[in-house]
Amino acid sequence: MAMLGCRLIGLDEPTRHDQIKKLIVYVEMDRCTADAVAHVTGVKLGRRSLKFMDYGIMAATFVNLETGAAYRVISTEEARSLASSYAPEIGQKYPQQLEAYKRMPDSVLFRVQQVRIAVPDEDLPGPTRYKATCSRCGQVVRDRREVIEDGRTLCRPCTDDAYYRDGREITWPDMNWKPNGSPTTAANGDQIEKRSSNAGEQCSSE
């Protein structure tokens, strides 16, 4: 899927430095396909070149940011049932499927759609372009992910649309640890090794 998608948009070596900057991939399912696409192409969530769309479909769309070319590649359900025809000498189900997929032409494995995608500025790779501050809790929200309710700017956790409920701030003793030039002695007599002073540094690109 990944190799076909990249060929379609004219990127034959997507992990190469000059090509990876041109590539964005939208994956539509958080299963093994997403990992395979990321591994082959080099796209990453942290690089903002990998986008997750929770559609529950084994598909991915490959976008060339330079040319605007975009193709959606969808795995066919028929390929699985045809495995015995392409690798009849293998009796076990999963080894048979793996070998059959290597032998199948792209036209059997996938359906392809040419699509149009207008990637907004706030979704592009690179430094943060937009920041807003939640009027309720003061949290900084990046990349236009804030929510406007009744004229107020809110972070999503301050709305009724957060993925969690009943958030409660907590602290613990080690949370306030500071390097002091000598190891700290724990209550049981064991010595705690000095910790790296940069362990909590934020991403420099922010």
C-alpha positions as CSV (number, residue, x, y, z in Angstrom):
1,M,0.0,0.0,0.0
2,A,2.7,2.5,1.0
3,M,4.9,1.8,-2.0
4,L,2.0,2.0,-4.4
5,G,0.8,5.3,-2.8
6,C,4.2,6.9,-3.0
7,R,4.7,5.8,-6.6
8,L,1.4,7.3,-7.6
9,I,2.4,10.8,-6.2
10,G,5.9,10.6,-7.7
11,L,7.9,9.9,-4.6
12,D,10.0,6.8,-5.2
13,E,12.2,7.2,-2.1
14,P,9.9,8.8,0.5
15,T,12.4,8.4,3.4
16,R,15.0,10.5,1.6
17,H,15.4,13.9,3.2
18,D,14.3,15.9,0.1
19,Q,11.2,13.7,-0.4
20,I,10.0,13.2,3.2
21,K,9.3,17.0,3.4
22,K,6.8,16.7,0.5
23,L,4.8,13.8,1.9
24,I,1.7,13.7,4.1
25,V,-0.2,10.4,4.7
26,Y,-3.7,10.1,6.1
27,V,-4.3,6.6,7.6
28,E,-7.9,5.5,8.3
29,M,-7.4,2.8,10.9
30,D,-5.3,2.5,14.0
31,R,-4.1,-1.1,13.3
32,C,-1.0,-2.7,11.8
33,T,-1.5,-1.0,8.4
34,A,-0.8,2.4,10.1
35,D,2.5,1.1,11.5
36,A,3.5,-0.5,8.1
37,V,2.8,2.8,6.3
38,A,4.8,4.8,8.8
39,H,7.7,2.3,8.6
40,V,7.9,2.3,4.8
41,T,7.4,6.0,4.2
42,G,9.1,7.5,7.3
43,V,6.0,9.7,8.1
44,K,5.5,10.3,11.8
45,L,2.8,11.9,14.1
46,G,5.5,14.0,15.7
47,R,6.7,15.2,12.4
48,R,3.1,16.0,11.5
49,S,3.4,14.1,8.3
50,L,1.2,11.2,9.5
51,K,-2.5,12.0,10.1
52,F,-5.0,9.6,11.8
53,M,-8.6,9.7,10.6
54,D,-10.7,7.3,12.6
55,Y,-12.8,5.8,9.9
56,G,-12.3,2.1,10.6
57,I,-11.2,1.4,7.0
58,M,-8.0,-0.2,5.9
59,A,-7.0,2.7,3.7
60,A,-4.5,5.5,3.4
61,T,-4.3,8.6,1.3
62,F,-0.9,9.8,0.1
63,V,-0.4,13.6,-0.6
64,N,2.5,15.3,-2.4
65,L,2.6,18.7,-0.9
66,E,4.7,20.1,-3.7
67,T,2.5,19.1,-6.6
68,G,-0.9,18.6,-4.8
69,A,-1.2,15.1,-6.2
70,A,-3.3,12.8,-3.8
71,Y,-4.3,9.2,-4.1
72,R,-6.4,7.1,-1.7
73,V,-5.4,3.4,-1.6
74,I,-7.9,0.9,-0.1
75,S,-7.2,-2.7,0.7
76,T,-9.7,-5.1,-0.9
77,E,-11.5,-7.7,1.1
78,E,-11.4,-10.0,-1.9
79,A,-7.6,-10.4,-1.6
80,R,-7.9,-12.5,1.6
81,S,-10.3,-15.0,0.0
82,L,-8.1,-15.3,-3.1
83,A,-5.0,-16.3,-1.1
84,S,-5.5,-20.1,-1.8
85,S,-5.5,-19.4,-5.5
86,Y,-2.2,-17.5,-5.4
87,A,-0.3,-19.8,-2.9
88,P,-2.0,-23.2,-3.2
89,E,1.1,-25.1,-2.0
90,I,0.9,-23.5,1.5
91,G,-1.6,-25.2,3.8
92,Q,-1.5,-22.9,6.8
93,K,-3.8,-19.9,6.7
94,Y,-1.6,-17.0,7.7
95,P,1.6,-18.1,5.9
96,Q,-0.5,-18.7,2.8
97,Q,-1.9,-15.1,3.0
98,L,1.5,-13.6,3.4
99,E,2.9,-15.4,0.4
100,A,-0.2,-14.8,-1.7
101,Y,0.0,-11.0,-1.0
102,K,3.5,-11.0,-2.3
103,R,2.4,-12.6,-5.6
104,M,-0.9,-10.6,-6.1
105,P,-0.9,-7.7,-8.5
106,D,-1.8,-4.3,-7.1
107,S,-5.1,-4.4,-8.9
108,V,-6.2,-7.4,-6.8
109,L,-4.8,-6.1,-3.5
110,F,-6.1,-2.5,-3.7
111,R,-8.6,-0.1,-5.1
112,V,-7.2,3.4,-5.9
113,Q,-9.0,6.7,-5.9
114,Q,-7.6,10.0,-7.1
115,V,-8.7,12.6,-4.6
116,R,-8.4,16.3,-3.8
117,I,-7.1,17.4,-0.4
118,A,-6.7,21.0,0.7
119,V,-4.3,20.7,3.6
120,P,-4.9,23.7,5.9
121,D,-1.9,25.7,7.2
122,E,-2.5,24.5,10.8
123,D,-2.0,20.9,9.7
124,L,1.2,21.4,7.8
125,P,4.6,20.1,9.1
126,G,6.9,22.6,10.7
127,P,6.9,24.9,13.6
128,T,3.6,25.9,15.4
129,R,1.9,28.6,13.4
130,Y,-1.1,29.3,15.6
131,K,-1.6,29.4,19.4
132,A,-4.6,30.3,21.5
133,T,-5.2,30.4,25.3
134,C,-8.2,28.7,27.0
135,S,-10.2,31.4,28.7
136,R,-11.3,28.9,31.4
137,C,-8.1,27.1,32.5
138,G,-5.3,29.1,30.7
139,Q,-4.0,26.1,28.7
140,V,-2.2,27.0,25.5
141,V,-3.8,25.3,22.5
142,R,-1.8,24.9,19.3
143,D,-2.6,24.5,15.7
144,R,-6.2,25.9,15.9
145,R,-7.5,23.0,17.9
146,E,-9.3,25.4,20.3
147,V,-13.1,25.4,20.5
148,I,-15.3,28.6,20.4
149,E,-18.3,28.4,22.7
150,D,-20.5,31.5,23.3
151,G,-17.7,33.7,22.1
152,R,-15.2,32.2,24.5
153,T,-12.0,30.3,23.4
154,L,-11.8,27.0,25.2
155,C,-9.4,24.0,25.1
156,R,-11.3,20.8,24.3
157,P,-10.9,19.3,27.9
158,C,-12.9,22.4,29.1
159,T,-15.8,21.4,26.8
160,D,-18.1,18.5,27.0
161,D,-16.2,16.8,24.1
162,A,-13.1,15.6,25.9
163,Y,-12.2,11.9,25.6
164,Y,-11.9,11.7,29.4
165,R,-14.0,12.7,32.4
166,D,-13.4,13.9,36.0
167,G,-9.8,15.2,35.6
168,R,-8.2,15.9,39.0
169,E,-4.7,17.4,39.6
170,I,-2.4,15.3,41.7
171,T,1.1,15.7,43.1
172,W,3.6,13.3,44.7
173,P,6.9,13.8,46.5
174,D,9.3,12.9,43.7
175,M,7.5,15.4,41.5
176,N,9.4,18.2,43.2
177,W,12.8,16.6,43.0
178,K,15.7,18.9,42.1
179,P,19.4,18.1,41.4
180,N,21.5,19.1,44.4
181,G,24.9,17.8,43.7
182,S,24.7,14.7,45.8
183,P,22.4,11.6,45.7
184,T,19.3,11.7,47.8
185,T,18.9,8.9,50.4
186,A,15.6,7.1,50.3
187,A,13.7,6.0,53.4
188,N,14.9,2.4,53.0
189,G,18.6,3.4,52.9
190,D,19.0,2.9,49.1
191,Q,20.5,5.8,47.2
192,I,18.6,7.3,44.3
193,E,20.8,8.0,41.4
194,K,20.9,11.6,40.1
195,R,18.5,12.1,37.3
196,S,19.0,13.9,34.1
197,S,18.3,17.6,34.5
198,N,16.8,17.8,31.0
199,A,14.3,14.9,31.4
200,G,11.3,17.2,31.3
201,E,12.4,19.5,28.5
202,Q,9.8,20.4,26.0
203,C,10.2,20.0,22.3
204,S,12.4,22.8,21.1
205,S,10.4,23.4,18.0
206,E,7.5,24.7,20.1
